Amino acid sequence: MNVFRLAGDLSHLLAIIILLIKIYRSRSCAGISGKSQVLFALVFTTRYLDLFTIFISPYNTVMKVVFLALSYATVYMIYMRHRGTYDSENDSFRVEFLLVPVIGLSLLENYAFTPLEVLWTFSIFLESVAIMPQLFMITKTGEAESITTHYLFFLGLYRALYIANWLWRYHTENFFDHIAVVAGVVQTIFYCDFFYLYVTRVLRGRGKMSLPMPV
């Protein structure tokens, strides 16, 4: 554990809490991609199967349980409690275009060809692209509420902090996880344009962030 890892975990947790508070207060999931949230729930489920077999620390166990619970709570809010406000028409990204390559890649590139290890690798690769339905939805509609962009900002910040964590661990422990690093860098790249728009538009006081419509 180091300050970058801790800050990254807290940023990740804050992003999810921001999204849940937005849904709870507005009683609406408008502008939120249910597909992205299902993919994130799948990420946590496949990554944390070792919750029942390996104990690392109380912090590790608590965070796993919290992320699992919050991810499924988000999916429930979108598809059950507030399903009438869910914009399924604009949440139209074809997730099979993500799942098929991720499954194939996790079978080919892993540290050990065992069920838990393959599923862990699957979760790492899937997390790197799970936000794409949300970004696609924002691009399709042309704008996003500020609360949704805050959620995306803290998700991107989490990934950036984890890159710093990996650099720190390599420097201090000579530890390098090439699967996690490559996937994390790819995920961070997806946020680059968003970061620019966030800083230049949302932080200047605009209630919504307008994005270019797809050509």
Summary of the structure (lengths in Angstrom):
residues: 215
radius of gyration: 17.2
end to end distance: 44.5
largest distance: 50.8
contacts: 650
relative contact order: 0.15
helix: 75%
strand: 3%
